[in-house]
Amino acid sequence: MNWVFALLSWMGVDEVAESLITEINPEFEPWFKPIFEPSGELETFFFTLQVAIGAIIVGYVLGYLHGRS
């Protein structure tokens, strides 16, 4: 039931998946290693940038659809 705590905490999806996989199969080894692992601050920046770009796209689409009607 470790995954319940993981889902209710501030962990990212990748950390939750890693926790679940380790719980199911402790001998599991990933197929690939990440090429680039950003620091915590840089990771936060990338996430914030992704949210901003998504908000701009959603705002544009909603504005476009509102203007068409």
N, C-alpha and C positions, 0 to 999 in steps of 0.2 A: 504494500500500500504506500510505498515511497512516492509513487507517481502522483497520488492525490495531493500531497504536500507540494510537489514540484509544480503542479498545475495551478495551485493557489498562491504560489510565491511569485516573485518578480523575475524568475528565471526565463531565459529565452527558449524558444522552441527547440533549438539545437541542443541545449543543455538538458531539457526534459527528455528528448529522444535518446540522448546518450545515457541518461540515468535509467530509462526503461530497458534499453538494450543490454546494459550491464547487469540489470536485475534478472533479465530473462536468460542471458547467456554470458556469464562472466569471462569466458575465454574468447569472446568476439574481438577480432582485430579489424579496424577499418581498412577498406580497400585502397583508399587514397589519403594522402596527407595534404593539408591546405598549403597553397603556394604562399599566401600572405595572411598573417594573423595580425590585425590592427590592435593597437593598445586600446584600453577602455575608453579614453577620451575620443580617439579617432573613430572607434566603433559607434559611439554615441553620435558623433558628427554625421557619419554616413547614414545612420538610422534617421536622424532629423532631416537630412537632405532628401532622403527617400520619401518621408512623410510630406515635406513641402512640395516636392515634384508631384506627388499623387494628389495633393490638395489643389494644386494649380490645374491639373488635368481635369479633375472632377468639377471644379468651379467653371472651367472653360466649357465643358460639355453641358453643364446645367444652364449656363448663361446662353449658350448657343441654342439649346432646345427651347428655352424661354423666349428668346428673341424670334424664333421661327413661328411661334404660335400667336 
